[in-house]
Amino acid sequence: MAQQWITPAGSLGNLLFGVPASIQLESFDNTHSGATAIWAISGANTLPTGLTLSPTGLLSGTPVRPTND
């Protein structure tokens, strides 16, 4: 069976501009292989300015309100 990662659906809650956030994302391997997920933003998707996603699934930082130049 090919390894498949499942991330439960749900909300991250409300992230507010200027307010620090720290959210640990979780997933599980339904093949029970003991492997560890590596988190990343896929394709051309991006996070809001001020937030980062670590390979261990920690979404953290302080969202910055976009400015119009």
Buried (B, 14 or more C-beta within 10 A) or exposed (E): EEEEEEEEEEEEEEBEEEEEBEBEBEEEBEEEEEEEBEBEEEEEEEEEEBBEBEEEBBBBBBBEEEEEE
